[in-house]
């Protein structure tokens, strides 16, 4: 009876859900408490279920579920809640993925660190993307694979049993105490992992973190289909002209980046970054066997980048993360030189991940000098030539800048560039991103493609359709957004000259660096450093709250950038730098401007703020 009540309610929710649940990569960030992001949505949703309330306006008032659509979103949360009810388990024990192989990797990672045995069992076949040999060799995961006819023939096992099953109805589970983790896969939807038994609930947070850092949750459009399957409704899967869309996307990427290399299009920026690093590690294991691998990362860069690199190093014995101080008084060029000299002394393999411009300080290094230090010939203690670095460039803030073309600034450096697609490439309509290489690094793209496929993290058909639609206008949107940003920055400098603004100079803009994001260090006061810092943090929040309350249709409290409309405000220390070490966090306001907003109204409200302080 409870199951039927749940399914009837879900059926009504799917019919009356807010359109934003399907269309936005972020939902109601004006109702977002990061500390409660994993629980608050479902607590309030359960209250609506108890009163059989599925009105669209009520559903739209629910707070944000998780973050972006990597860790989860309203529809994936509803799916997981409903399956928890149907199978009499905690909703947190049900975790959906856009990828078919990543949930397997998530369990393997946990067991590697816990030194616990794993067996992967299946009846028909494992996902084609799951490369058993590469997972053992490159990811360093230990496991055995067993084909069975049915669950009942499983013997006792000292360790974890993962049962992987391809299902047309992805919500169909037949539970047995002999299995610890069920993973149902479906060719176009992704997968759903069900944690079986209270003894295994300690895995939940770490599996969710894999989803957050290396892949994404099942996408909203695919989750709707899964919910229709769950409720026994006819499903009508959309049709896509995928071959045509992919050709358009690849052509746009080539035109924008001036790169002739193979391009890889992934389900999110972090999916792309994970494939890049794992692909480069795979290549290094083949070409430089036995040598240490060093991933060089700015300590205050985007938290996902920082965290992901350290998570990889924790799993692979000869991989280590080295900090690269890049902004806030540190010189990226000097830091790169120091770090590469040190790595040469250890005869190790260097990979450098850096953002240009940096986030959140929006700084661009001296590119000629950066090219010189990256290209410099170094020697090992045995007088051999040191291994050349691979420069992994996150150019999300300026995806229009040509770094990779022949005779361009980084053409002599092995460079791979990638862009988060939730920003300018899609205008905030999806999370898919892409990566390309210059001529010198083009041979590395095969290894990167291998790992985007192994993790089953390629862009979905809908994501490709969105990118095909949005990429052709990207360069013009960047130009329009920059003009709005420059005008707003100039106005702030005029009415609040004591504020410190981090933004590109007119000279850098003339060179093509036209970001539409800036950081604002507000003036402060107090007798001690602590008093001044406390005052400034309160002032940040006062400004942001004023903007989003006075201009609710345009100003949002959101970490994103590159959207089609509006203005986005955040404090990096409490959003994008969530996993960054406290001493490296930036308690400043970061502002992102779109090509379409009411600039005069934003100026007026900002002036009201200035008058209030």
C-alpha positions as CSV (number, residue, x, y, z in Angstrom):
1,X,0.0,0.0,0.0
2,X,2.8,2.4,0.9
3,X,4.5,1.6,-2.4
4,X,1.4,2.4,-4.4
5,X,0.8,5.7,-2.5
6,X,4.4,6.7,-3.2
7,X,4.2,5.8,-6.9
8,X,0.9,7.7,-7.3
9,X,2.4,10.8,-5.7
10,X,5.5,10.6,-7.9
11,X,3.3,10.3,-11.0
12,X,1.6,13.5,-10.0
13,X,4.9,15.3,-9.2
14,X,6.3,14.4,-12.7
15,X,3.1,15.8,-14.3
16,X,3.2,19.1,-12.3
17,X,6.9,19.7,-11.7
18,X,8.4,23.2,-12.3
19,X,9.9,23.6,-15.8
20,X,13.2,24.8,-14.1
21,X,13.7,21.2,-12.7
22,X,14.4,20.1,-16.3
23,X,16.0,23.2,-17.8
24,X,18.4,24.7,-15.1
25,X,21.8,23.4,-14.1
26,X,21.2,25.2,-10.8
27,X,17.9,25.4,-9.0
28,X,16.8,28.0,-6.5
29,X,20.2,29.1,-5.3
30,X,18.5,31.9,-3.5
31,X,17.2,29.1,-1.2
32,X,20.5,27.4,-0.6
33,X,22.1,26.3,2.6
34,X,25.2,24.4,1.6
35,X,25.5,22.6,5.0
36,X,22.0,21.2,4.5
37,X,22.1,20.7,0.7
38,X,22.0,16.9,1.0
39,X,19.0,16.8,3.4
40,X,16.9,20.0,3.3
41,X,15.2,19.3,-0.1
42,X,14.1,15.8,0.8
43,X,12.9,16.8,4.3
44,X,10.6,19.4,2.8
45,X,9.7,17.1,-0.1
46,X,8.6,14.4,2.4
47,X,6.4,16.9,4.1
48,X,4.7,17.6,0.8
49,X,4.2,13.9,0.2
50,X,2.6,13.5,3.7
51,X,0.0,16.1,2.8
52,X,-0.3,14.9,-0.9
53,X,0.8,18.3,-2.1
54,X,2.2,18.3,-5.6
55,X,1.2,21.8,-6.7
56,X,3.7,23.3,-9.1
57,X,4.1,26.5,-7.2
58,X,4.8,24.6,-4.0
59,X,7.3,22.3,-5.6
60,X,9.1,25.4,-7.0
61,X,9.6,26.8,-3.5
62,X,11.6,23.8,-2.4
63,X,15.3,24.6,-1.7
64,X,18.2,23.6,-3.8
65,X,19.1,19.9,-3.9
66,X,22.8,19.3,-3.8
67,X,24.9,21.5,-6.2
68,X,24.7,21.9,-10.0
69,X,23.6,18.5,-11.4
70,X,26.9,16.8,-10.6
71,X,26.1,15.7,-7.0
72,X,22.4,15.8,-7.6
73,X,19.3,18.0,-8.4
74,X,15.6,18.0,-7.7
75,X,14.7,15.2,-10.1
76,X,17.5,12.9,-9.1
77,X,16.7,13.5,-5.5
78,X,13.0,12.6,-6.1
79,X,14.0,9.4,-8.0
80,X,16.3,8.3,-5.2
81,X,13.7,9.1,-2.5
82,X,11.0,7.2,-4.4
83,X,13.3,4.1,-4.9
84,X,14.2,4.3,-1.2
85,X,10.5,4.1,-0.3
86,X,9.8,1.3,-2.7
87,X,12.7,-0.9,-1.6
88,X,12.4,0.1,2.1
89,X,15.8,1.7,2.4
90,X,17.1,5.1,3.3
91,X,16.9,7.4,0.2
92,X,20.6,8.2,0.6
93,X,21.3,4.5,-0.1
94,X,20.1,5.1,-3.7
95,X,22.5,7.1,-5.9
96,X,21.9,7.8,-9.6
97,X,24.7,8.4,-12.2
98,X,24.8,9.6,-15.8
99,X,27.7,7.1,-16.1
100,X,27.4,3.3,-16.2
101,X,31.0,2.6,-15.0
102,X,31.7,5.3,-12.5
103,X,29.5,3.7,-9.7
104,X,31.7,0.6,-10.0
105,X,34.8,2.8,-9.7
106,X,33.4,4.5,-6.7
107,X,33.1,1.2,-4.7
108,X,36.5,0.1,-5.9
109,X,38.1,3.4,-4.7
110,X,36.6,3.0,-1.2
111,X,37.8,-0.6,-1.0
112,X,41.3,0.3,-2.2
113,X,41.7,2.8,0.6
114,X,40.1,0.4,3.1
115,X,42.3,-2.5,1.8
116,X,39.1,-4.6,1.3
117,X,38.5,-7.3,-1.3
118,X,35.9,-6.7,-4.1
119,X,34.2,-9.0,-6.5
120,X,32.2,-7.7,-9.4
121,X,29.5,-10.2,-10.6
122,X,27.2,-10.0,-13.6
123,X,24.8,-12.2,-15.6
124,X,25.0,-11.1,-19.2
125,X,27.9,-8.6,-19.6
126,X,29.6,-5.7,-17.9
127,X,29.2,-2.3,-19.5
128,X,31.3,-2.2,-22.7
129,X,33.1,0.9,-21.4
130,X,34.5,-0.9,-18.3
131,X,38.0,-1.7,-19.3
132,X,39.1,-4.2,-16.6
133,X,42.8,-4.2,-17.5
134,X,43.0,-0.3,-17.5
135,X,41.1,-0.1,-14.2
136,X,43.6,-2.4,-12.6
137,X,46.7,-0.9,-14.1
138,X,46.0,2.8,-14.2
139,X,43.5,3.4,-11.4
140,X,45.2,0.8,-9.2
141,X,42.0,-0.9,-8.2
142,X,42.0,-4.5,-7.1
143,X,39.0,-6.8,-7.8
144,X,37.9,-10.1,-9.4
145,X,35.2,-10.4,-12.0
146,X,32.8,-13.3,-12.0
147,X,30.0,-14.2,-14.5
148,X,27.0,-16.0,-12.9
149,X,23.7,-17.4,-14.0
150,X,21.8,-16.1,-10.9
151,X,22.5,-14.6,-7.5
152,X,21.7,-17.8,-5.6
153,X,24.8,-19.5,-6.9
154,X,27.1,-17.0,-5.2
155,X,29.3,-18.4,-2.5
156,X,30.5,-16.7,0.7
157,X,33.1,-14.0,0.1
158,X,35.4,-12.1,2.5
159,X,34.8,-8.7,1.1
160,X,32.4,-6.6,-1.0
161,X,30.1,-8.1,-3.7
162,X,28.9,-5.7,-6.5
163,X,26.2,-7.0,-8.8
164,X,26.1,-5.2,-12.2
165,X,23.0,-5.7,-14.3
166,X,21.8,-4.2,-17.6
167,X,18.1,-3.5,-17.2
168,X,15.6,-2.0,-19.7
169,X,13.7,-0.8,-16.6
170,X,16.5,0.8,-14.6
171,X,14.4,0.9,-11.5
172,X,13.9,-2.9,-11.2
173,X,15.9,-4.4,-8.3
174,X,15.6,-7.9,-6.9
175,X,17.5,-7.7,-3.6
176,X,19.5,-10.5,-1.9
177,X,21.6,-10.5,1.3
178,X,24.4,-12.0,-0.8
179,X,24.9,-8.7,-2.6
180,X,26.3,-5.5,-1.0
181,X,25.8,-3.1,-4.0
182,X,23.4,-3.3,-6.9
183,X,24.2,-1.3,-10.0
184,X,21.5,-1.3,-12.6
185,X,22.6,0.2,-16.0
186,X,20.6,1.3,-19.0
187,X,22.1,2.1,-22.4
188,X,21.0,5.8,-22.6
189,X,20.0,6.7,-19.1
190,X,23.1,5.8,-17.1
191,X,22.9,3.8,-13.8
192,X,21.4,3.6,-10.4
193,X,23.4,2.2,-7.5
194,X,21.6,0.7,-4.5
195,X,23.5,0.2,-1.2
196,X,22.1,-3.0,0.3
197,X,22.3,-3.4,4.1
198,X,23.1,-1.1,6.9
199,X,26.6,-2.4,7.2
200,X,27.4,-0.8,3.8
201,X,25.9,2.7,4.6
202,X,29.4,4.0,5.5
203,X,30.1,3.9,1.7
204,X,27.4,6.4,0.9
205,X,29.2,9.7,1.4
206,X,32.3,8.6,-0.5
207,X,30.3,7.3,-3.4
208,X,28.4,10.6,-3.6
209,X,31.8,12.4,-3.5
210,X,33.0,10.4,-6.5
211,X,29.8,11.5,-8.3
212,X,30.5,15.1,-7.3
213,X,34.2,15.1,-8.4
214,X,34.5,12.7,-11.3
215,X,31.2,12.6,-13.1
216,X,27.6,13.8,-12.7
217,X,24.2,12.5,-11.5
218,X,21.8,11.1,-14.0
219,X,20.7,14.2,-16.0
220,X,17.3,15.8,-15.4
221,X,15.9,14.7,-18.8
222,X,17.0,11.1,-18.3
223,X,15.8,11.1,-14.7
224,X,12.3,11.9,-15.9
225,X,12.3,8.8,-18.1
226,X,13.5,6.7,-15.1
227,X,10.6,8.1,-13.0
228,X,8.2,7.2,-15.8
229,X,9.5,3.6,-15.8
230,X,9.2,3.5,-12.0
231,X,5.6,4.6,-12.1
232,X,4.7,2.3,-15.0
233,X,4.0,5.1,-17.4
234,X,4.8,4.8,-21.1
235,X,8.2,6.4,-21.8
236,X,8.9,8.4,-24.9
237,X,12.6,8.8,-25.3
238,X,13.4,11.9,-27.3
239,X,15.1,11.5,-30.7
240,X,18.3,13.3,-31.5
241,X,20.3,13.8,-34.6
242,X,23.4,13.0,-32.6
243,X,25.8,12.5,-35.5
244,X,24.9,15.9,-36.9
245,X,25.0,17.6,-33.5
246,X,28.4,16.1,-32.7
247,X,29.8,17.2,-36.1
248,X,28.5,20.8,-35.4
249,X,30.0,20.8,-31.9
250,X,33.4,19.5,-33.1
251,X,33.4,22.1,-35.9
252,X,32.6,24.9,-33.5
253,X,35.3,23.8,-31.1
254,X,37.8,23.8,-34.0
255,X,36.8,27.3,-35.1
256,X,37.0,28.7,-31.6
257,X,40.2,27.0,-30.4
258,X,42.1,26.9,-33.7
259,X,43.2,23.4,-32.7
260,X,43.3,20.6,-35.2
261,X,43.6,17.9,-32.5
262,X,41.0,15.4,-31.6
263,X,38.4,17.0,-29.3
264,X,36.8,15.3,-26.4
265,X,33.4,16.4,-25.2
266,X,32.4,15.2,-21.7
267,X,29.4,15.3,-19.3
268,X,31.0,18.1,-17.2
269,X,34.2,20.2,-16.7
270,X,35.3,17.9,-13.9
271,X,34.5,14.8,-16.0
272,X,36.8,16.2,-18.7
273,X,39.5,17.1,-16.2
274,X,39.4,13.6,-14.7
275,X,39.8,12.1,-18.1
276,X,42.8,14.4,-18.9
277,X,44.7,13.5,-15.7
278,X,43.9,9.8,-15.8
279,X,44.8,9.7,-19.6
280,X,48.1,11.5,-18.9
281,X,48.9,9.1,-16.0
282,X,48.1,6.2,-18.3
283,X,50.5,7.6,-21.0
284,X,53.2,8.3,-18.4
285,X,53.0,4.7,-17.0
286,X,53.7,3.5,-20.5
287,X,56.4,6.0,-21.6
288,X,58.1,6.6,-18.2
289,X,57.7,3.3,-16.3
290,X,58.8,3.6,-12.6
291,X,59.1,7.4,-12.6
292,X,57.1,9.5,-10.1
293,X,54.3,11.6,-11.4
294,X,53.7,15.1,-10.0
295,X,50.4,16.9,-10.5
296,X,51.0,20.6,-9.9
297,X,47.9,22.5,-8.8
298,X,47.3,26.0,-7.4
299,X,46.1,25.6,-3.8
300,X,43.4,28.2,-4.0
301,X,42.0,27.3,-7.4
302,X,38.5,25.9,-8.0
303,X,37.9,23.4,-5.2
304,X,36.8,20.6,-7.5
305,X,40.2,20.8,-9.4
306,X,42.1,20.8,-6.1
307,X,40.2,18.1,-4.5
308,X,40.1,15.8,-7.6
309,X,43.9,15.9,-8.0
310,X,44.4,15.0,-4.4
311,X,41.9,12.2,-4.6
312,X,43.8,10.7,-7.6
313,X,47.1,11.0,-5.8
314,X,45.6,9.2,-2.7
315,X,44.9,6.1,-4.9
316,X,48.1,5.8,-7.0
317,X,51.3,5.2,-5.2
318,X,53.7,7.1,-7.4
319,X,51.5,10.2,-8.0
320,X,51.9,13.3,-5.8
321,X,50.2,16.7,-5.7
322,X,52.5,19.8,-5.5
323,X,51.1,23.3,-4.7
324,X,51.5,26.1,-7.2
325,X,50.9,29.6,-5.7
326,X,49.6,31.7,-8.5
327,X,47.8,34.8,-7.3
328,X,47.1,37.1,-4.4
329,X,50.7,38.4,-4.4
330,X,52.3,35.2,-5.9
331,X,53.8,35.2,-9.4
332,X,52.6,32.2,-11.5
333,X,55.7,32.4,-13.7
334,X,58.1,32.3,-10.8
335,X,56.2,29.6,-9.1
336,X,56.2,27.4,-12.2
337,X,59.9,27.9,-12.6
338,X,60.6,26.9,-9.0
339,X,58.3,23.8,-9.1
340,X,59.6,22.5,-12.5
341,X,63.2,22.9,-11.3
342,X,62.4,20.8,-8.2
343,X,60.6,18.1,-10.3
344,X,63.6,18.0,-12.7
345,X,65.8,17.3,-9.7
346,X,63.6,14.3,-8.9
347,X,63.6,13.1,-12.5
348,X,59.7,13.0,-12.3
349,X,56.9,13.5,-14.8
350,X,55.3,17.0,-14.4
351,X,51.6,17.9,-15.2
352,X,50.6,21.5,-14.4
353,X,46.9,22.4,-14.0
354,X,46.3,26.2,-14.0
355,X,43.5,28.6,-14.7
356,X,44.1,31.6,-17.0
357,X,42.7,34.0,-15.9
358,X,43.0,32.8,-12.3
359,X,39.9,32.4,-10.2
360,X,38.8,34.4,-8.2
361,X,41.5,37.1,-8.6
362,X,41.2,37.2,-12.4
363,X,44.9,37.6,-13.0
364,X,46.7,36.8,-16.2
365,X,50.4,36.0,-16.0
366,X,53.1,37.4,-18.3
367,X,52.5,34.8,-21.1
368,X,55.8,35.3,-22.8
369,X,57.6,34.6,-19.6
370,X,55.3,31.7,-18.8
371,X,56.1,30.2,-22.2
372,X,59.8,30.6,-21.5
373,X,59.7,28.8,-18.1
374,X,57.5,26.0,-19.5
375,X,59.7,25.6,-22.5
376,X,63.0,25.8,-20.7
377,X,65.4,22.8,-21.0
378,X,66.1,21.4,-17.6
379,X,68.4,18.5,-16.6
380,X,68.2,15.8,-14.0
381,X,71.0,15.1,-11.4
382,X,72.4,12.5,-13.8
383,X,72.7,15.2,-16.5
384,X,69.9,13.8,-18.6
385,X,67.2,16.0,-20.1
386,X,64.3,16.4,-17.7
387,X,60.9,15.3,-18.8
388,X,58.9,18.1,-20.6
389,X,55.9,19.3,-18.7
390,X,52.3,19.0,-19.9
391,X,50.4,22.2,-19.3
392,X,46.7,21.6,-18.6
393,X,45.0,24.9,-19.1
394,X,41.6,25.6,-17.6
395,X,40.4,28.5,-19.8
396,X,36.8,28.5,-18.6
397,X,37.0,32.2,-17.9
398,X,38.2,33.0,-21.4
399,X,37.3,30.2,-23.8
400,X,37.6,32.6,-26.7
401,X,41.3,33.1,-26.3
402,X,43.5,31.3,-28.9
403,X,46.3,29.7,-26.9
404,X,46.7,26.6,-29.1
405,X,46.9,27.6,-32.7
406,X,50.1,27.5,-34.7
407,X,52.5,30.2,-33.7
408,X,50.3,31.2,-30.8
409,X,51.7,31.9,-27.3
410,X,51.6,28.3,-26.1
411,X,52.3,26.5,-29.4
412,X,55.8,25.5,-28.3
413,X,54.5,24.0,-24.9
414,X,52.7,20.7,-24.6
415,X,49.3,22.1,-23.8
416,X,45.8,20.7,-23.3
417,X,43.0,23.2,-22.8
418,X,39.6,22.5,-21.4
419,X,36.4,24.5,-20.7
420,X,33.5,23.9,-18.4
421,X,30.4,23.7,-20.5
422,X,28.0,25.0,-17.9
423,X,29.6,28.4,-18.4
424,X,29.8,30.1,-21.8
425,X,29.7,27.1,-24.2
426,X,26.1,26.2,-23.2
427,X,25.1,29.5,-21.6
428,X,24.3,27.6,-18.4
429,X,21.9,25.2,-20.1
430,X,23.9,22.0,-19.4
431,X,27.2,21.0,-17.8
432,X,29.0,19.4,-20.7
433,X,32.5,20.6,-21.5
434,X,35.3,19.9,-23.9
435,X,39.1,19.5,-24.2
436,X,41.5,19.9,-27.1
437,X,45.3,20.1,-27.5
438,X,47.8,22.0,-29.5
439,X,49.9,20.3,-32.2
440,X,52.7,19.4,-29.7
441,X,50.3,17.6,-27.3
442,X,47.8,16.2,-29.9
443,X,49.1,12.6,-29.5
444,X,47.9,12.7,-25.9
445,X,44.3,13.1,-26.9
446,X,43.8,9.4,-27.7
447,X,44.6,8.5,-24.0
448,X,42.3,11.2,-22.8
449,X,39.5,9.9,-25.1
450,X,40.1,6.4,-23.7
451,X,39.5,7.5,-20.2
452,X,36.4,9.7,-20.9
453,X,35.0,6.5,-22.5
454,X,36.1,4.2,-19.7
455,X,34.4,6.4,-17.1
456,X,31.4,6.6,-19.5
457,X,31.6,10.4,-19.1
458,X,31.0,11.5,-22.7
459,X,28.4,14.2,-23.3
460,X,24.9,12.9,-23.5
461,X,22.8,13.3,-26.7
462,X,20.8,16.2,-25.2
463,X,24.0,17.9,-24.1
464,X,25.4,17.7,-27.6
465,X,22.2,19.2,-29.0
466,X,22.5,22.1,-26.5
467,X,26.2,22.7,-27.3
468,X,25.4,22.5,-31.1
469,X,22.8,25.2,-30.6
470,X,24.9,27.5,-28.2
471,X,28.5,27.3,-29.3
472,X,28.2,29.3,-32.5
473,X,27.1,32.4,-30.6
474,X,29.6,32.0,-27.8
475,X,32.3,34.4,-28.9
476,X,29.7,37.2,-29.5
477,X,28.2,36.5,-26.1
478,X,31.6,36.7,-24.4
479,X,32.2,40.1,-26.1
480,X,28.8,41.5,-25.0
481,X,29.2,40.3,-21.5
482,X,32.7,41.8,-21.2
483,X,31.4,45.2,-22.3
484,X,28.7,45.1,-19.5
485,X,31.3,44.0,-17.0
486,X,33.8,46.7,-17.9
487,X,31.0,49.3,-17.6
488,X,30.0,48.0,-14.2
489,X,33.6,47.9,-13.0
490,X,34.2,51.4,-14.1
491,X,31.1,52.5,-12.3
492,X,32.1,50.8,-9.0
493,X,35.6,52.4,-9.2
494,X,33.8,55.8,-9.6
495,X,31.4,55.5,-6.7
496,X,33.5,53.4,-4.3
497,X,37.1,54.2,-5.1
498,X,38.4,52.6,-1.9
499,X,37.3,49.1,-3.0
500,X,39.9,46.8,-4.5
501,X,38.7,45.3,-7.8
502,X,40.4,42.4,-9.4
503,X,39.8,42.5,-13.2
504,X,41.7,42.5,-16.4
505,X,43.4,45.7,-17.5
506,X,42.4,47.5,-20.7
507,X,45.7,46.3,-22.1
508,X,45.0,42.7,-21.4
509,X,41.5,43.1,-22.8
510,X,43.0,44.4,-26.1
511,X,45.0,41.2,-26.2
512,X,41.7,39.2,-26.2
513,X,41.3,38.5,-22.4
514,X,37.7,39.6,-22.0
515,X,36.3,37.8,-19.0
516,X,33.0,38.9,-17.6
517,X,33.8,38.1,-14.0
518,X,35.6,40.2,-11.4
519,X,36.3,40.0,-7.7
520,X,35.5,42.8,-5.3
521,X,37.5,43.4,-2.1
522,X,35.3,45.8,-0.2
523,X,36.8,48.5,2.1
524,X,36.8,47.6,5.8
525,X,37.4,49.0,9.2
526,X,38.3,47.9,12.7
527,X,41.2,48.0,15.2
528,X,42.5,44.5,14.6
529,X,43.0,42.2,11.6
530,X,40.2,40.0,13.1
531,X,37.8,42.9,13.4
532,X,38.6,44.1,9.9
533,X,38.1,40.7,8.4
534,X,34.8,40.2,10.3
535,X,33.5,43.5,9.1
536,X,34.4,42.8,5.5
537,X,32.8,39.4,5.5
538,X,29.6,40.9,6.8
539,X,29.7,43.7,4.2
540,X,30.1,41.1,1.4
541,X,26.9,39.4,2.5
542,X,25.1,42.8,2.9
543,X,26.0,43.7,-0.7
544,X,24.9,40.3,-2.2
545,X,21.7,40.2,-0.2
546,X,20.8,43.7,-1.3
547,X,21.4,42.8,-5.0
548,X,19.4,39.6,-5.0
549,X,16.5,41.1,-3.0
550,X,16.3,44.3,-5.1
551,X,16.8,42.6,-8.5
552,X,15.4,39.1,-8.0
553,X,14.8,38.5,-11.7
554,X,18.4,39.1,-12.6
555,X,20.7,39.0,-9.6
556,X,21.3,35.5,-8.3
557,X,23.3,34.0,-5.5
558,X,25.2,31.5,-7.7
559,X,28.7,30.2,-8.3
560,X,28.3,30.1,-12.0
561,X,29.4,32.2,-14.9
562,X,28.6,32.6,-18.6
563,X,24.8,32.3,-18.4
564,X,22.6,33.9,-21.0
565,X,21.0,36.4,-18.7
566,X,21.4,38.1,-15.3
567,X,24.2,38.7,-12.8
568,X,25.7,36.1,-10.4
569,X,27.2,36.8,-7.0
570,X,29.1,34.5,-4.7
571,X,31.9,34.3,-2.1
572,X,34.5,31.8,-3.4
573,X,35.6,30.8,0.2
574,X,32.1,29.4,0.8
575,X,31.3,28.1,-2.6
576,X,33.8,27.2,-5.3
577,X,36.6,26.8,-2.8
578,X,34.6,24.6,-0.5
579,X,37.3,21.9,-0.1
580,X,40.3,24.4,-0.3
581,X,42.4,24.7,2.8
582,X,41.2,27.5,5.0
583,X,44.3,29.6,4.7
584,X,44.1,29.6,0.9
585,X,40.4,30.7,0.7
586,X,39.2,34.0,-0.6
587,X,36.6,35.8,1.4
588,X,35.7,38.4,-1.3
589,X,32.7,38.9,-3.5
590,X,32.9,37.4,-7.0
591,X,30.6,38.9,-9.6
592,X,29.8,37.4,-13.0
593,X,28.0,39.5,-15.6
594,X,26.0,38.2,-18.6
595,X,25.5,39.7,-22.0
596,X,21.8,40.5,-21.1
597,X,21.0,42.4,-18.0
598,X,19.7,45.7,-16.8
599,X,23.0,47.4,-16.1
600,X,21.5,50.7,-15.1
601,X,19.4,49.1,-12.4
602,X,22.5,47.2,-11.0
603,X,24.3,50.5,-10.9
604,X,21.4,52.1,-9.0
605,X,21.3,49.4,-6.4
606,X,25.0,49.4,-5.9
607,X,24.9,53.1,-5.3
608,X,22.3,52.5,-2.6
609,X,24.7,50.1,-1.0
610,X,27.5,52.6,-1.1
611,X,25.3,55.2,0.5
612,X,24.4,52.7,3.3
613,X,28.0,52.2,4.4
